[in-house]
Amino acid sequence: MATDHQSNGHCQCCSFLLQVLRGRWFMMFASFLIMAGAGATYLFGTYSKEIKSTLGYDQTTLNLLSTCKDLGANVGVLSGLLAEVTPPWLVLLVGSAMNFGGYFMIWLAVMKKIAKPKVWQMCLYICIGANSQNFANTGSLVTCVKNFPESRGMMLGLMKGFVGLSGAVFTQIYLAIYGNDAKSMILLIAWLPALVSLVFVYTIRPLKVSSHPNELKVFYEYLYITISLALCLMGLTIAQKQAHFPHVGYIGSAIAVCIFVFLPLFIAFREEFAAWQQRKQPTPASAVVIVSQQTTPVATKSEIVEIESDHSQTLQTENKKQEPDQTPCCGNIFKPPKRGEDYGILQALLSIDMLILFLATFCGLGCSLTAIDNLGQIGESLGYPQHTINTFVSLVSIWNYFGRVFAGFVSEIILLKYKVPRPLIMAISLILSAVGDVLIAFPKPGSVYVASLLVGFSYGAQLTLLFIIISELFGLKYYSTLFNCGQLASPLGSYVLNVIVVGRLYDREAMKQLAGKGMTRAMVKDLTCIGRQCYRLSFTILAAVNIFGALITFILVMRTRRYYSGDIYKKFKEQIAAANEKKMASKQNVSGNT
């Protein structure tokens, strides 16, 4: 008897663990970890100086390299199309291989373990490495959005929030493992995200859409955890700037950060245990008696009604399923459906709404990426040490998180309560970015810290709002392709503003300083500009571009204000309600038969 009891308990334990591993909450936890490793592109400001000095690049060449990084990070059409025809595990596997291959080659070049690569080779390496984050986004983020369609705003805010925090998380981990060695940061970026994706490659998968009684409560618990993590990172960043930390102190900081990162796992176990206990409970006897008593003429009428209603519902659902199928992904280009319905790929890409989003993304994300990529050189030109430059990068990462959470949670509350269109919030974030650009163009003591907060916050808000708006205006059927296509303007804006505008104006100021010293370009290894004038004109231009992008976004506000004044989640609420009714009907039939 004792042996049977032990074996029964062992089987129940295995059954529970299997349910946890297959459950939606553990899948969400795995997605959080993958997203926390998918923001390595925001750390370019930390190790860019090592690339510049080791390989002897000028600022224009370095900005070309950062633009290729932005190109790879934002051109996710390949991952989107791959996700349309393959399961998420293959998308994550391809992204893992690309991440390790691209960044490992950069590390080999910086450590001089291989012959000095040509510029185009370095551009290719960083483009491949950065492009891997699109495979992580498409494999995990898109899958979670489809699994939680009614809470997509909160889901996107949380998922992109972890991406925003990844830069600060990586900084603490690399300080604990390698010390203050920027070259080793590249190696960490190469192996850690790839390993996380490999561990959870089979966990991320589409699940049936269903409602959960504690779903909103769980989302807010995840929000509180991520806010605590962000505050912890901010406190550690400030403390490490004010005081000297020994290596043991950095190890303790990394352990504290990892505890916060793994806290969602305990929530996943708690929710799955509650569901497991509920599933084990037998059906109440009273319910069986009531059903058994109603097995006379009333049952016959109800059966007729159920058959007729089921028949009509199946006809309606079949018709609804047939309608989008009649419109292929590239068909009926000039006859798009209503906003919120499932658009075809070309229907969405050629629409006026997408064109406005493209221009706004070109201005907003292009300016923000340019500012983030030049943080290292901005700090250097103003005389800040490397440790302070790392602080700028961490602050951008932390406030990038707050921007993403604001776009996901706060914009959801504002939308549902006050019916404020999300494009209006995007326009406000562009104005905040312009203020940050002005603070860099005309620096005062401490102004770069404030600029880092504003630029990081506005960038996180813009990117998350872009993904949410695309899902709301054009539907979820081809979302994996559309959200990757929607951010194509970002690398284009980064190239024009970063390389053509900022890079060339920086090099022009640096050449003036060399000429004033009686030196030529051939006499120095890397071209460096020192002083407030290095970025004055270029960031004044960026501020003007951001204001123009905000004005463009106001056009989209006027076009979509009627759509956002209604219930944009009505379709998904009806689907969930129908699924719940069907589930309850099946339970009643089972209890009636017993």
N, C-alpha and C positions, 0 to 999 in steps of 0.2 A: 504494500500500500504506500509506504514511504517513497519507494522508488518510483511508483506511478505518479505520486504527487510531485516529486522533484522533476520528473520528465515533463509533466503537464505544465509546471511553472516555467521550465526552460523553453518549452514550445511557445507559451504565451509571451515570454520576453522576446524571443526571436520574432514572433509575429508583430509585436509592438515596434521593434526596431525596424523591421521591414516596412511597416506603415509610415514611420517617420521618414525613412530614406526616400519613399515614394510619394510623400505628401507635398502639398503645395507650399507649406511654410518652410520646410527644409530646402525646397527648390528656391524659394525667395532668399534664404540665407546664403545659399551657394551663389546666387546671382549678385548679392551684395559683395561677397569676397571677390568675384570676378571683376565687378565694377571698380572695387577699390584698387585693383591692379591695372585698370585700363586708362589711367590718367598720366602715364609716364611722359607724354608729350609736353605737359605743363612744367616739367623739370628742366627744360632746355636751358633756361637762364642759369641753372646751377653749374652745368658742365660745359656750357658753350665757350667759356673763356679758355678751358683746357684744350678744346678743339682748335680754337683760334691761335693760341700760342704754340701748340705742338706742331700743327700743320702749316703755320705761317700764313694764315688767311687775313685779308682785310675785311672791313665791316660789310662791304657789298657782297663778298663771297660768303661770309658767315650768314648774312640775311637770306642769301639764295638757298643756303642749306636749311635754314629754319622754314623758308617757304616750302621747300620740298617736304619737310616734316608736316607742315600744315596741309599740304596737298594730299599726302598719304593719310593723314588723320581724318580728313573730311570727304575724300572721294571714296565712298563706300558702295558704289553701284555694284561692284563685283560681289561683295558679301551679300548685298540685298538680293541680287538675282540668284546667287547660290542658295540662299535660304528659301527661295520660292520653290525649289525643286529637290532639296535635300533636307534631312533632319538637322536639328540644331547641333547635335554632337559633332557632325562633320564640319560645320561652320566653325565651332570652337577649336577643333583639332587643327584646321588650316591656320587659324589665327595664332594659335600657340607656336606652330612651327615658324611662321613669319616673324613673330615677335623675337624669338630667340635668335634666328638667323640674322636679322637686320641689325639689332643692337650689339650682338656679339662681334660682328665684323667691325662695327665702329670702335668697340673696345680694343680689339686687336690693332686697329690702326693707331689709336691714341697711345697705346702702350708700346707702339713700334715693334710689335711682334710679327708684322707683315710689312712688305714694301709700301711706301707712302702711296695711298690710292690717289687716283685722279679726282678732280672735283666732281665729275659726273658720277663716279663710282660711289663717293661719299653721299651724294644726293640720292642715289638709288638705294643705298643701305638704309638711310634714315627714313626714306619714303616707305620702304617695305616694312621696317619696324613699326613706324607710326600707323601704317594702314591696318596693322593687326588689331588695333583697338576698335575698328569698325566691325571686325568679325566677332569680337567680344560683345559689342553693343547689339549687333544683329542677332547673335545667338541667344543671349540672355535677356537683354532689355526688351526686344520685340516680343519674345515668348512670354515674358511676365505681363506686358501690356495686354496681350491677347487673352491671358488667363484671368486678368482683372480689368475688364473693359470699363466697368462702371466706376472704378477708382483709378483710372489711368493717370489723372493729374497728380494724385498723391504718389502713385507708383513711380512715375517718371521723376518726380521731385526727389524721392528717396534714392532711386537708382543713380540718377545723375549727380545727386549729392555725394554719394560715395566716390564717384569719379572725381568730383571737385576736391574732396579731402585726400585723395590718393597722393598728391604731391607732398603734403605735410606728413602723411603716414610713411611714405617712402623715405623722407628725410630723417625721421626718427629711427627707422630700421637700419638705414645705411650708416648713421652715426654710431649705432650700437654694434654693428658687425664690422665695419671697415674704418671707423673713425672719420675725421674730417678730410677725406680724400675724394675729390670730385670725380676722379677717373674711375674709382671703384663704383660710384653711383651708376655708371653706364652698365657695368657688369651686373649689378643688382637688377636693373631694369630689364636686362636680357633674360635672366633665369627665373625670377620670382613670379611674374605674371604668367609665364608659360607653364610653370609648375601648377599654379592654382587652376588654370583652365583644364589641364590634364586630369587633375584629381576629380573635378566635378563635371567631366565631359558628358557623362551619361545621366547626370541628375537633371539637367536643364531639358525640359521637354514640354510640349503643349498638353494641357489638361482640360477636362470638361469645365465649361463655365458654370459656376454655382455660387450661391450666396452663402455667407457665413455670419452667424449672429453677432460675433465679436470682431468682424472684419475691420470696422472703423476704429475700434478700441486698439486692435493690434497695430494698425498703421500709426496711430498716435504714439504708441509705446516705442515703435521703431524710430519715430521722429525724435522722441525725447532722448533715446540712446545716441542718435547721431548728433544732436545738439550738444549733449554731454561730451561726446568725442571731440567735436569742434572746439568747445571751450577748453577741454584738456590740452588739445594741440596748441591752442593760442597761448594758454598759460605756460606750457613748456617752451614755446618759441620765445616768449618774452623773458622767461627765467634764464634760458640758455644765452640770451643776448646780454643780460645784465650781470650774470655771474659765470665763472669758469666751471664747467662741468668735467669731472673726471670720466674715464671710460665706463666705470661702474655706474655712474649717474646716467649716462646715455643708455646703458643696458636696462636700468630700472625704468627709464622713460618709455623705451620701446615695449617693455612688458606691460606697462599701464595702458598704452595705446592698443596693444593686441587684446587685452581683456575687454575693452570697449568694443572692438571690432567683432569679437566672438560672442558678445552678449545676445544678439538675435538668435543664436542657436538654442539658448535656454527657452526663449519664447516659443520657438518651433516645437521643442519637446513638450512644453506645457499644453499648447493647443492640440497637438496630436494625441496627447494622453487623454485630454478631455473628450476628444472625438472617439477615441478607442473605448473609453469607459461607457460613453453613451451608446455605442454600437453593441456593447456586450449586454446592455439592459434588455430584459425580455419585454415583449409587447404587453401593456397592461391588460389584465383579464376583463376589465369593464369594457374595453374597446371591442374585445372579441364577442362579448355578450350582446352588445348593441348591434353589431353587424349580423350576428346570428339571428337576432330577433327580426331584422329587416330583410328577411329572405323570402317574403311573400310577394303579392302583386306589386308592392312599391318597388321592390328590387327589379322587377321586370321593366317598369317605367323608367327607372334610373338607368338601367342598362341600355334601353333604347335611346335615352337622351345622351348617354355617354358615347354610344356608338355614333350617333348623328354628330355630336359635337367633335368627337375625335376625327370623324371622317371630314368634317368641314375644316378642322384645324390642320389636318394633314394636307388637304387640298391647298389651303392658304400657304402653309409652309413650303409645299412643293412649288407653288407659283412664285413665292418669294425667292426660293433657291434657283428657279429657272431664270428669273429676270436678270440677275447679274451674270449668270452663265451665258445668256444670250449676247451680252456685251463683253467681248474679249478684252484682254488687258490693253490692246492697242486699237480697239474699234470705236466707232461713233465718236470721233475726236471732237467734233463741233456740236455734239448734242449731249453735254454733260448732265448728270442728274442734279438733284437739289443738294445744297450744302449739307454735309453730314452723312449722305449716302455714299456707297462705295464707288469711287471714281475709277476709271481705267487709268493706266500709267500715263499715256499720252494725253488723256483728258485732263488730268491734274497738272502735268508739266506745262501744257500750253494754255492754261487758264490765266485770267488776269490776276486772280488772288495769288497764285504761285509766282507770277512775275513780280508782284509787289513784295512778296516775301523774299524773293531772290535779291532785289535791290536793297531791301532793308538789311538782309544778311551780309551782303557785300560791304555795306557801310559799317554796320555795328560789329559783327564778328571779325571783319577784316581789321578794323581799328583796334579792337581788344586784343586780338592775337599779335598784332604788331607791337603793342605796348608790353604784353607779357614776354614776348621773345626778346625784347631789348632791355629787360629789367637789369640784366647783368651789366651791360655796357652803360646803362643810365647810372647805376650806382657807381661804377668805375669812373665815369666822367665827373661825377660830383664828389669824388674822393672817399667813398665809403669802402670799408674793408670787406673781404670776402664773406666773413661771418655775418655782417649786416645785409649783404646781398642775399644770402640764404634766408634771412629773415623776411626780406621783401617777397621772395618766392613762396615761402610758407604762408605769409599773410594773404597773398593772392589765392593760394590753394584753399585756405580756410574760408575766406569770404566768397570765393567761387562756390563753395558748398552752400553758404547762406543764401546766395542768389538763386541757386537751384531749388533749395527747399522753399524759398519764398515763392518762386514761380510755380512749384507744384502744389503746396499746401495753401499758402495765403491767397494766391490767385484763384484757387478753387473755392475758397470761402467767399471771396469778393464776388466771384461770378455767380455762385448759387444764391447769395443773399441780396446782392445789389444789381445783378445782371450787367456787370461791367465787362465789356469785351476784352478778351486777353490781348489782342493787338495794342490796346491802349496801354497796358502794363509794359509791353515791349517798347513802346515809344518812350515811356518814362525812363526805362533802363538805358536807352540810347542817350538820353540827356545826361544821366548820371555819368556815363562813360566820357562824355564831352567835358564834364567838369574835371574828371581825373586827368584828361589830356592837358587841360589848361594848367593844372597844378604841376605837371611835369615840364611843360613849356616854360613856365615862370616859377622856378622852384624857390621855396622858402625853407627855413629850418623845420624839418619834420613833415614837409608837404609830400614827399615821396611815399611816406608811410600811408598818409590819407589817400593818395592816388592809388596805391596798391589795393587798398580796401575797395575803393569805388570801381576800379577796373575789374577786379576779381568778382565783385558782386554783380556788376552789370553783365559781364561775360557769362557767368553761370545762369543768370536769369534769362538772357537772350537765347542761349542754346536750348535750355529746357522748354521755354515758351515756343520756340520754333517747332520742336518735336510734338508738343501738345497741340498746337494750332493745326499742324498738318494732319494729325489723327482726327481732329474734330471737323475740319472742313472737307477732307477727302476720304474719310472712312478708313477701315482697318484691313480691307481685303488685300491690298498691295502695299501695306504700310512698310514692310521691310525694305522695299525698293524706294518708295516715295520719301521716307525720312532720310535715307542716304542721298537721294538726289537733291533733296531740299537744302542740304548744307554744302552743295558744290560751290556756291558763291563765296564761301568762307576762304578757301585757299586762293581763289582768284583775287579777292580783296586783299588778302595777305601779301600776294605777290606784288600787286600794283602799289600798295601803300608801304609795305616793308622793304622791298628791294628797290623799286623805282624812286620812291619818295624819300623814306627815312634813311635807307642805306646810302644813297648817293649824296644826300645833303650832309650826312655825318662824315662821309669820306671827304667832301669838299671842305668842311671845317677843319678836319684833321690835316689835309694838305696845306691849308693856310697856316696852321701852326708849325708844320715842318718847314715851310718856306720862310717863316719868321725866324726860325733857328738856323737858317742857311743849310738845310738838309734836303735830300731828295728821297723819293719812295724806295729806291734801291738800297738806301743806307740803313733802313730799319726792317726788322723781321715782320712785325705786325703793326698795322696803322691804327693809332689810338688818338682819340680826341679827349681833352681834359677841359672842363669848364661848363658854365651854364648855357653857353650859346650853342653847344653841340646839338641839342635836340629842340631848341626854341622854335625855329621856323617849321620843322617837320611836325611837331606835335600841335602846333597851332593849326596846321592843315588838317590833322586828324580830328581835332575838335570840330572844325567846320564840316567835315564829312559826316561825323556823328549827328550833328544838327540836321543836315540834309536827310539822313536816314530816318530820323524821327518824323520829319515832315512827310516823307513818303509813307511811313507806317500809319499816320493819321488818315490817309486815304483808305487803307484797309479797315480801319476802325469804322469809318462811315459806311463802308460796303457790308460789313458783317454785324452791325449793331442790332438789326432785326433778328438775325439768326440767333445771336447770343441772348436775346431777350426771351426766347422760348426755352423748352426743356431739351437740351442737347443729348441727354442720356435716355430719352424716352424709349428708343428702340431696344437698348440693352436691358432696361428694366422689364420690358414686356417679354423678352427672351428668357430672362431669369425667372420671372413669374410663371411662364408656361412650363419651364423645366421643373420648377418646384411643384406645380399642380400635377404634372405627370408622375413625379416621384411619389407624391402623397397618394395618388390613385393606385399606383402599383403596390404600395404598402397596404392599402385597404383591401385590395384584391387578395394579397397573400394572407392577411389576417382573416378575411372572410372564408377562404378555402380551408384554413385550419380550424 
